[in-house]
Amino acid sequence: MSKETQNKAIVAEWFKRFWGNPYDEAVIDELGADDLTVFYPMHGPRKGKAEVKKFMVEFREAFPDLNFWGVEEMVAEGDIVVARWDGGGTNTGPAFDDLPVGALPRANTGKTMRFTGTSWLEVRDGKIVNEPGQECALAALQQLVLIPPIERTR
């Protein structure tokens, strides 16, 4: 099996257990490097396993149905795997405050967010070292009514 094929299998397992539903916190210790960094603009960088776990626990407490899944075949070259995804969830838990424009106004808003993104994961020696990504934060924040929709003019 090629290095690229092995790395895609690791990323697929990561997406299933870390970003999927149900969430399996053990995947962070199993597939994450000690210096793991997860960075998405909507949340900022999370460095180290403890910080990544804390982020995901809080995100999932606020959005218990949170779920993300791949939408196209992954592309891999060397240590890098790129994946496109879709997902979201509904705020039925605490007022989530890890957002660039502040917190949800209250707990259990019932607001659903659904958005897409692309992740670029670095896999070294069978462990995920770095997961920077770009998500459609504008769509998510508009759906959560934290920023107003943009009016289009023609």
BATI-77306 format. One record per residue (C-alpha): residue in three letters; x, y, z. Coordinates in steps of 0.02 Angstrom, whole numbers, plus 50000, padded with zeros to 5 digits. Layout:
REM residues N
<rec resn="ALA" c1="X" c2="Y" c3="Z"/>
...
REM end
This chain:
REM residues 154
<rec resn="MET" c1="50000" c2="50000" c3="50000"/>
<rec resn="SER" c1="50070" c2="50170" c3="49953"/>
<rec resn="LYS" c1="50105" c2="50306" c3="50080"/>
<rec resn="GLU" c1="49967" c2="50411" c3="50003"/>
<rec resn="THR" c1="49840" c2="50270" c3="50016"/>
<rec resn="GLN" c1="49887" c2="50241" c3="50199"/>
<rec resn="ASN" c1="49873" c2="50428" c3="50237"/>
<rec resn="LYS" c1="49701" c2="50438" c3="50154"/>
<rec resn="ALA" c1="49643" c2="50291" c3="50262"/>
<rec resn="ILE" c1="49705" c2="50381" c3="50419"/>
<rec resn="VAL" c1="49614" c2="50542" c3="50369"/>
<rec resn="ALA" c1="49455" c2="50446" c3="50327"/>
<rec resn="GLU" c1="49458" c2="50368" c3="50501"/>
<rec resn="TRP" c1="49492" c2="50539" c3="50579"/>
<rec resn="PHE" c1="49344" c2="50617" c3="50489"/>
<rec resn="LYS" c1="49230" c2="50473" c3="50537"/>
<rec resn="ARG" c1="49274" c2="50475" c3="50723"/>
<rec resn="PHE" c1="49326" c2="50656" c3="50755"/>
<rec resn="TRP" c1="49211" c2="50756" c3="50642"/>
<rec resn="GLY" c1="49075" c2="50625" c3="50619"/>
<rec resn="ASN" c1="48931" c2="50578" c3="50731"/>
<rec resn="PRO" c1="48949" c2="50491" c3="50850"/>
<rec resn="TYR" c1="49109" c2="50577" c3="50907"/>
<rec resn="ASP" c1="49246" c2="50465" c3="50977"/>
<rec resn="GLU" c1="49368" c2="50566" c3="51083"/>
<rec resn="ALA" c1="49491" c2="50419" c3="51086"/>
<rec resn="VAL" c1="49534" c2="50455" c3="50904"/>
<rec resn="ILE" c1="49632" c2="50609" c3="50960"/>
<rec resn="ASP" c1="49753" c2="50502" c3="51060"/>
<rec resn="GLU" c1="49755" c2="50363" c3="50930"/>
<rec resn="LEU" c1="49779" c2="50464" c3="50771"/>
<rec resn="GLY" c1="49836" c2="50636" c3="50831"/>
<rec resn="ALA" c1="50018" c2="50682" c3="50853"/>
<rec resn="ASP" c1="50070" c2="50753" c3="51021"/>
<rec resn="ASP" c1="50093" c2="50924" c3="50938"/>
<rec resn="LEU" c1="49928" c2="50912" c3="50842"/>
<rec resn="THR" c1="49861" c2="51079" c3="50779"/>
<rec resn="VAL" c1="49683" c2="51102" c3="50714"/>
<rec resn="PHE" c1="49647" c2="51272" c3="50638"/>
<rec resn="TYR" c1="49489" c2="51339" c3="50557"/>
<rec resn="PRO" c1="49460" c2="51527" c3="50543"/>
<rec resn="MET" c1="49290" c2="51516" c3="50629"/>
<rec resn="HIS" c1="49373" c2="51448" c3="50787"/>
<rec resn="GLY" c1="49557" c2="51493" c3="50782"/>
<rec resn="PRO" c1="49703" c2="51376" c3="50810"/>
<rec resn="ARG" c1="49696" c2="51235" c3="50937"/>
<rec resn="LYS" c1="49868" c2="51167" c3="50983"/>
<rec resn="GLY" c1="49899" c2="51004" c3="51073"/>
<rec resn="LYS" c1="49784" c2="50859" c3="51110"/>
<rec resn="ALA" c1="49709" c2="50934" c3="51269"/>
<rec resn="GLU" c1="49658" c2="51095" c3="51182"/>
<rec resn="VAL" c1="49587" c2="51001" c3="51032"/>
<rec resn="LYS" c1="49484" c2="50889" c3="51149"/>
<rec resn="LYS" c1="49418" c2="51039" c3="51246"/>
<rec resn="PHE" c1="49368" c2="51127" c3="51085"/>
<rec resn="MET" c1="49274" c2="50976" c3="51018"/>
<rec resn="VAL" c1="49185" c2="50939" c3="51184"/>
<rec resn="GLU" c1="49122" c2="51119" c3="51194"/>
<rec resn="PHE" c1="49072" c2="51122" c3="51009"/>
<rec resn="ARG" c1="48975" c2="50959" c3="51028"/>
<rec resn="GLU" c1="48892" c2="51011" c3="51192"/>
<rec resn="ALA" c1="48820" c2="51162" c3="51101"/>
<rec resn="PHE" c1="48780" c2="51063" c3="50941"/>
<rec resn="PRO" c1="48748" c2="50882" c3="50995"/>
<rec resn="ASP" c1="48701" c2="50827" c3="50819"/>
<rec resn="LEU" c1="48861" c2="50901" c3="50745"/>
<rec resn="ASN" c1="48916" c2="50797" c3="50596"/>
<rec resn="PHE" c1="49035" c2="50822" c3="50450"/>
<rec resn="TRP" c1="49070" c2="50704" c3="50306"/>
<rec resn="GLY" c1="49175" c2="50699" c3="50148"/>
<rec resn="VAL" c1="49092" c2="50747" c3="49986"/>
<rec resn="GLU" c1="49226" c2="50703" c3="49859"/>
<rec resn="GLU" c1="49371" c2="50583" c3="49845"/>
<rec resn="MET" c1="49522" c2="50639" c3="49945"/>
<rec resn="VAL" c1="49681" c2="50691" c3="49857"/>
<rec resn="ALA" c1="49849" c2="50643" c3="49932"/>
<rec resn="GLU" c1="50030" c2="50680" c3="49892"/>
<rec resn="GLY" c1="50168" c2="50631" c3="50011"/>
<rec resn="ASP" c1="50119" c2="50682" c3="50188"/>
<rec resn="ILE" c1="49973" c2="50792" c3="50133"/>
<rec resn="VAL" c1="49791" c2="50741" c3="50113"/>
<rec resn="VAL" c1="49658" c2="50864" c3="50052"/>
<rec resn="ALA" c1="49475" c2="50831" c3="50086"/>
<rec resn="ARG" c1="49315" c2="50927" c3="50045"/>
<rec resn="TRP" c1="49170" c2="50908" c3="50165"/>
<rec resn="ASP" c1="48994" c2="50959" c3="50209"/>
<rec resn="GLY" c1="48910" c2="50964" c3="50378"/>
<rec resn="GLY" c1="48838" c2="51062" c3="50521"/>
<rec resn="GLY" c1="48724" c2="51046" c3="50670"/>
<rec resn="THR" c1="48585" c2="51124" c3="50775"/>
<rec resn="ASN" c1="48613" c2="51224" c3="50934"/>
<rec resn="THR" c1="48513" c2="51129" c3="51064"/>
<rec resn="GLY" c1="48643" c2="51146" c3="51201"/>
<rec resn="PRO" c1="48738" c2="51287" c3="51287"/>
<rec resn="ALA" c1="48765" c2="51458" c3="51208"/>
<rec resn="PHE" c1="48923" c2="51423" c3="51107"/>
<rec resn="ASP" c1="49049" c2="51565" c3="51122"/>
<rec resn="ASP" c1="49195" c2="51508" c3="51015"/>
<rec resn="LEU" c1="49149" c2="51613" c3="50864"/>
<rec resn="PRO" c1="49238" c2="51763" c3="50784"/>
<rec resn="VAL" c1="49089" c2="51878" c3="50812"/>
<rec resn="GLY" c1="49048" c2="51826" c3="50990"/>
<rec resn="ALA" c1="48930" c2="51702" c3="51070"/>
<rec resn="LEU" c1="48760" c2="51637" c3="51027"/>
<rec resn="PRO" c1="48635" c2="51750" c3="51118"/>
<rec resn="ARG" c1="48571" c2="51608" c3="51228"/>
<rec resn="ALA" c1="48571" c2="51421" c3="51250"/>
<rec resn="ASN" c1="48462" c2="51308" c3="51143"/>
<rec resn="THR" c1="48427" c2="51432" c3="51003"/>
<rec resn="GLY" c1="48366" c2="51293" c3="50889"/>
<rec resn="LYS" c1="48467" c2="51373" c3="50748"/>
<rec resn="THR" c1="48541" c2="51253" c3="50622"/>
<rec resn="MET" c1="48701" c2="51286" c3="50527"/>
<rec resn="ARG" c1="48753" c2="51193" c3="50372"/>
<rec resn="PHE" c1="48911" c2="51234" c3="50276"/>
<rec resn="THR" c1="49052" c2="51164" c3="50172"/>
<rec resn="GLY" c1="49240" c2="51173" c3="50180"/>
<rec resn="THR" c1="49408" c2="51103" c3="50130"/>
<rec resn="SER" c1="49538" c2="51030" c3="50248"/>
<rec resn="TRP" c1="49723" c2="51005" c3="50216"/>
<rec resn="LEU" c1="49793" c2="50874" c3="50335"/>
<rec resn="GLU" c1="49975" c2="50832" c3="50364"/>
<rec resn="VAL" c1="50006" c2="50651" c3="50415"/>
<rec resn="ARG" c1="50177" c2="50603" c3="50481"/>
<rec resn="ASP" c1="50224" c2="50429" c3="50541"/>
<rec resn="GLY" c1="50040" c2="50378" c3="50545"/>
<rec resn="LYS" c1="49984" c2="50527" c3="50650"/>
<rec resn="ILE" c1="49893" c2="50686" c3="50604"/>
<rec resn="VAL" c1="50009" c2="50832" c3="50642"/>
<rec resn="ASN" c1="49917" c2="50978" c3="50567"/>
<rec resn="GLU" c1="49738" c2="51009" c3="50507"/>
<rec resn="PRO" c1="49714" c2="51182" c3="50438"/>
<rec resn="GLY" c1="49553" c2="51209" c3="50345"/>
<rec resn="GLN" c1="49442" c2="51338" c3="50266"/>
<rec resn="GLU" c1="49257" c2="51333" c3="50305"/>
<rec resn="CYS" c1="49113" c2="51437" c3="50241"/>
<rec resn="ALA" c1="49104" c2="51533" c3="50405"/>
<rec resn="LEU" c1="48997" c2="51670" c3="50328"/>
<rec resn="ALA" c1="48858" c2="51546" c3="50289"/>
<rec resn="ALA" c1="48866" c2="51468" c3="50464"/>
<rec resn="LEU" c1="48864" c2="51637" c3="50553"/>
<rec resn="GLN" c1="48719" c2="51699" c3="50447"/>
<rec resn="GLN" c1="48619" c2="51541" c3="50483"/>
<rec resn="LEU" c1="48652" c2="51563" c3="50670"/>
<rec resn="VAL" c1="48590" c2="51744" c3="50648"/>
<rec resn="LEU" c1="48753" c2="51815" c3="50716"/>
<rec resn="ILE" c1="48781" c2="51922" c3="50562"/>
<rec resn="PRO" c1="48647" c2="51986" c3="50443"/>
<rec resn="PRO" c1="48624" c2="51909" c3="50272"/>
<rec resn="ILE" c1="48705" c2="52004" c3="50130"/>
<rec resn="GLU" c1="48578" c2="52086" c3="50017"/>
<rec resn="ARG" c1="48614" c2="52059" c3="49835"/>
<rec resn="THR" c1="48590" c2="52194" c3="49709"/>
<rec resn="ARG" c1="48598" c2="52170" c3="49523"/>
REM end
